[in-house]
């Protein structure tokens, strides 16, 4: 009986140690987004969506390529090489600090506060832990001056997109890109 109890304790302790080691290894994976360069010509692409974000008082624009839009319109996965650029603008605020709306009912954009870029390339994402990986997408944040933002927590990008259906390529804006949602 004592022998069995000791084996059980050893198994529990061993399993706990293995789990702790796995968590430690995962915590050591630093997500940098270094594969992604700032897409200088993003504005020559398709502006396929805008978003008012009341939670952080921003107006956002979403740009991608015509090839990505065409794939989405056909209900297909976006092709390798797809780049999605989100331009983040500060919203104009009223005297109480609330976003002002224009005649169209949308936030009025002011200065650019940053950019977030998603890029899909064949084989990308392999070093991202499986529990947060978004297919072959990787992310990178840039400051308003288009330089990389090393303070950005890119892990949050993966965690936020992870619950989305892989059939829509882990995108919140797939339906907008496809033209099926405003």
C-alpha positions, -999 to 999 in steps of 0.1 A, spaced: 0 0 0 28 24 9 46 15 -24 15 24 -44 10 56 -25 46 66 -31 43 58 -69 11 79 -70 28 108 -52 58 105 -76 35 106 -106 17 136 -94 49 154 -86 65 144 -119 34 155 -139 34 188 -120 71 194 -127 66 186 -164 37 210 -166 57 237 -149 86 232 -173 62 234 -203 47 266 -190 82 280 -183 93 271 -219 61 287 -233 67 319 -212 102 321 -228 87 324 -263 90 361 -270 66 372 -297 83 401 -316 66 403 -350 101 409 -365 92 392 -397 68 420 -406 81 452 -421 59 483 -422 37 481 -454 46 515 -470 20 512 -498 -9 499 -477 -31 530 -486 -28 520 -523 -48 488 -514 -85 485 -506 -100 504 -476 -125 477 -468 -137 487 -433 -138 513 -406 -145 509 -369 -154 533 -341 -139 520 -308 -155 538 -279 -135 518 -254 -102 534 -264 -117 565 -282 -103 555 -316 -114 555 -352 -98 527 -372 -94 520 -409 -87 485 -424 -67 481 -456 -57 450 -476 -50 439 -511 -76 433 -539 -65 396 -540 -75 392 -503 -109 409 -509 -115 387 -540 -108 356 -520 -131 367 -491 -159 374 -516 -156 338 -528 -156 325 -493 -120 313 -495 -91 315 -472 -70 346 -478 -39 339 -499 -4 338 -486 12 372 -488 -19 389 -475 -12 420 -454 -39 437 -434 -31 471 -420 -52 487 -393 -46 525 -390 -55 538 -355 -66 574 -352 -75 593 -320 -111 604 -321 -119 640 -317 -132 645 -282 -158 669 -268 -154 690 -236 -164 660 -215 -138 637 -232 -163 617 -253 -157 610 -290 -174 635 -313 -194 622 -343 -196 637 -377 -226 642 -399 -223 605 -409 -227 594 -373 -191 581 -371 -163 592 -349 -143 621 -363 -107 610 -367 -77 632 -358 -41 622 -356 -27 587 -362 -17 570 -330 -4 538 -344 -7 509 -368 -13 472 -363 -3 448 -392 -13 412 -398 6 393 -424 1 357 -436 29 338 -452 34 301 -458 48 284 -427 46 314 -405 33 311 -369 51 277 -363 70 291 -333 39 306 -318 25 283 -290 -4 262 -304 -29 274 -278 -27 309 -292 -15 303 -328 -38 319 -356 -29 297 -385 -1 313 -405 -7 348 -394 18 370 -375 13 405 -360 33 436 -355 25 470 -340 40 502 -352 41 537 -338 26 567 -355 60 574 -371 58 539 -387 87 525 -365 81 492 -347 65 495 -312 85 472 -290 62 478 -261 32 463 -279 19 431 -263 15 410 -295 5 380 -275 -29 398 -269 -34 399 -307 -31 361 -309 -53 355 -279 -80 378 -291 -81 363 -326 -77 326 -315 -114 320 -307 -124 330 -342 -133 304 -368 -104 292 -389 -128 292 -418 -128 330 -417 -90 329 -413 -91 341 -377 -104 376 -388 -130 397 -371 -134 416 -404 -137 387 -428 -174 395 -434 -166 431 -441 -139 422 -465 -163 398 -482 -188 426 -485 -215 407 -465 -213 431 -435 -210 469 -431 
